[in-house]
Amino acid sequence: MARLEAPLPFPVGAGTEDTVESGRSRFARLPWTAFAIIVIMVTVAVFAPVLAPHSPTEQSLPDKLKPPAWQAGGSSEHLLGTDVLGRDMLSRLIYGARVSLTVAACALLSGGTIGLAVGILAGYLGGRSDSFLMRVVDATLTFPTILIALLLAVSLGAGLGTIVLAVTVIIWARFARVVRGEVLGVKARDFVALARVHGCSHLRIMARHIVPNVMNTFMVLMTLHIGFVIIVEASLSFLGAGIPPPTPSWGQMVADGRSHIASAWWIAVVPGTAIMLVVLAFNLFGDWLRDWLDPRLRSCSR
């Protein structure tokens, strides 16, 4: 007697193919232009001494206010022109990228780590510890960002370390607030309750079960706040409380060119455009990273 075989309700191997196609579609939605801008900025910042055609601080008054190479009076020796002291704009732009990236990396590592630790402690411990830590976070978030940075810069003196400290004081509370909300959701899951039943210590539960489940959110926050840190650093340098001259900074370059905007527009427009493009690129990349790491958003987009 012949055996009847019922057809499967789904094709064999469909799950694997769907997973591969889903991964390809997610990477297809990667903002390639923003990604290219980020790669260029990182490369330029790392290899600034090699890529810069001139010294960023060397002055040459006979060459001052030379326009970019594509304008009348410009030359290929200074592709983006020179400033009021004859310094090469392209070289200063390249070294300014290194300053912005250094501040962003140091401030986010320090501020993000503090915020991650405070958020995990507040969310996991709960009770009075949570209330006290969140009141400190609320108090920190009420102060204007630039005001705190200016007070620290004026009291401690302008410099790279002061800017990193100022941004760290500002940014840790943003991380703590978001991470604490994630921890509250993770703490209520069954695997955390099972770890408690097995007698795991609080420190072990936080390290082995809480931290890995909030790292996706933490990485997205890090990416989204890079643009914020770059703007804060540029704002402080623009106001004269950032990186002291002659070290080039994008905000300081914009400030140097504001009084010559009518006659030498490139002094302010070139670094201003660089700030706009880099901040926009990091924000777009952060939005994509959030969608890529969140399984709920991935399932909705399929």
N, C-alpha and C positions, 0 to 999 in steps of 0.2 A: 504494500500500500504506500503510495507516494506521500511524502511528508510535505505539508504546507508550511511555508515560512512566511511569517508576517513581515512586511517591509518596515524598516526602521523609520520612526517619525522624523529623523533628521539625517542628513548625509554623513557618512563616516569621515572623521577628520575635519568637520565643519568648525569645531571649537578652536582648533589650532589655527586654521586659516583665518577665522574671524579675529583671533588675537593678533596675528601678524598684520592683518589689514588694519586693525584698530591702531596698532603701534605705528604703522606707516602713516595713517591719516593724522595722528597726533603730531608726528614730526613734520608732516607736510604743512601743518598750521603754524609751525615755528616762525616767528617774525625774523626772517633771514636778514632783512636790512638792519634791524636793531641789533641782531646778533653780530653782524659784520662790524657795526660801529663799536660794539663792546670789545671785540677781538682787536680791532685797530687801536683802540685806546690803551688796552692792556699791553699790546706789543710796543707801542710808542713809549709808554711809561717805563717799561722794563729796559728797553734798549735806547733810552734817550741819549746817552753819551755817544752812541754810534750813529743814530739817525739825525741828530741836530747838526745842521750845516755850519753853525757858528756858535760862539759862546753866548749863553742867554744873558749874561751880565756885562759883556764887553761894550763899552760906549764908543761911538764914532760920530761926533757932532757934524762933520762934513756930510754924512749920509743920513742925517735926521729927516724924518717925515717923507721918506721915499715911498711912493705908492706901490701897490702890488704889481707883479710883472706884466699883467694883462692890460694895465692902464698906461697912458702916455707918461713917460718919465720913469717908468719902472724898469727893473732889470732882473735877469734870471738869477743874479747873485742873491737877491732878497725876494723870494717868490711871493711872500705876503706883505712886503714892505718893511718899513722900520718905524720905530716910535719917536718920541720927541728927543730922545738921547741917542738916536742912531742905532739902537739895539735891534737885532733881527727878530721880527715878529714870529716867524715860523719856529725858530729855536726856542723862544720864550713860550710859545704855545705847547711845544713838545714837553719841555720841562714843567710847565704848569700842569699838564696831565699827570705827571709823576707825583706832584704835590697833592692833587685832588685824590688820586687813587690811594696814596699812602694814608692820608687823613681818613678816608672812608674805610679802609681795611682795619686800621688800628682802632678807630672809634667803634666800628660795628663789632669787632671781636670782643672788646672790653665791655661795651654797653650791652651787647646782645648776650654775652655770658652772664653778666649780672642779672639782666632781666629774665633770662631762662631759669636761673637758680631761684630767684625770688618768686617767679610765677609757679614753679613746681612746688616750692615749700608752701606757698599760700593755698594753692589748690588742693594739695594732698593732706596737709595738716588740718585745714579748716578751723572753725571755731574762732577763738580770740586771736590766734596767730594770723589767720586769714584777714580778719577785720583790721588788725593793726597794720599789716603790710599793705593792704589795699588803701587804707587812709593815707599812708605815705605816698603811694602811687598817685592817688587823686590830688594830693597837695603838690606833687611835682608837676603833674600835667596842667595845673592851673596857671603856672607861671609862663609868661611869654617866652618863646624859644630864644629869640634874638636878645632879649633883655638879660637872661641868665648868662648867655655866652659873652655878652659885652661886659657884664659885671666881673666875670672870671678873667676875661682878657685884660681888663683895666687893672684889676687887683694883683694878678700874677705876672702881667707883662705879656706882650704879644710873642707868639712863637708856635711852632708845630705842636709841642707838648701841651700848651695851653688850649689850643683848638681841640685836640683830641680829648682832653679832660672835659672841656665845655660840652662837646657833643655827647660824650659818655653820660654826663649828668643829665642831659636832656633826654636821651633816647632810651635809657634802660627801662623807664616806666612804660613806654609803648610796648616793649616786648613782654614785660611782666603781666600787663593787663590781658593781652591776647593768649599768652601761654597758660595763664591761670584758668581761663575759660576752657581751653583744650584739656587740661588736667582734670577738671571737674567731670568731663564726659568720660575720659579714660578710667578714672578711679571707680566709676560705677559699673565697669564691665566685669564679667565673670572670672576672667583669668587673674584679675587683681584680688578678688575675694578668695579664689583658690590658693593664691600665693600666701595670703594671710593664714588660711586654714593649715597650710603646710608649715607654718611657723617662720616664714621669711621675715627678716627685720625690715623696718621702714626704709632704711637706707638701701637695702638690696632691692626692694620693690620699686623704689624711685629710679634706681640705676638700671635695673634689668627690664622693667615693664612700663614705666611711665616715660622715661626719656626717649626710647626708640619710637614711641607712638606720637610724640609731639615734634620730632625732628623735621618732618615734612613742613609743618606750619612754621617752624623756626627758620628753615632755609628760605621759604617764600618771603618771610618778613625781612630777612637779611637782604635779599635781592631788591625788594621794593623800597627799602630805606637807603640804598646806596645813592640814589638821586637826591633824596632829602639831605643827606650829609654833604654832598657836593654843593648843593645850594646854600646850606648854612656856612660852609667854609668860604664860598665865594662872597657871600653877604658880609661876613666878618672882614674879609680882606678888602672888600669895597669900602667898608666903613673905617678902615685903617686899624682894625683890632685883630687882624689875622696874621698871615705870614709877613714878617718884616722885610722890606727891600734890602738888598737887590734881588733876593730870591723870587723868581717869577711865580705868580699865582693868577689864575684866570680872573678872579674878582678884582685883584689889584690892577690888572691890565685894563679892565673895563673902567675902573676909576681914573686911570691915567688918561684915557681917551675921551672922557665925557666933556672936557673943556675944548676938545678939538674935533668934535663930532661933525661940524660943518665943513672943515677944511681937510681933515684926515680921518675919515669915517672908519677906516680899517682898524685903527687902534682899539676901538671899543666894539665894533661889530664882529670882528673875527673871534675874539674870546667869548663874546656873548653868544654867538652862534654855536660855538663848541659846547658851552654849558647847556644850551637848549637841546642839542642833538644827543648828547650823552645822557642827560637826565631822562629825556623821552625814550631813549633806547633801553635803559635799565627798567623803566616803568613798564614798557611793553613786554620785555623779557620776563619780568616778575609776574605779570598777568598770565603769560603763557605757562610759566612754571607752576603757578597755582592750579591752573586747569589740568596740567599734566600729572601732578602729584595727588590730586583729589579724585578718588575713585567715583564719587557721586557725580562730579562734573564730567568725568570721562564717560560714564554710562549714559548721561543725558545727551552728550554730543554725538553718540553713535547712531 
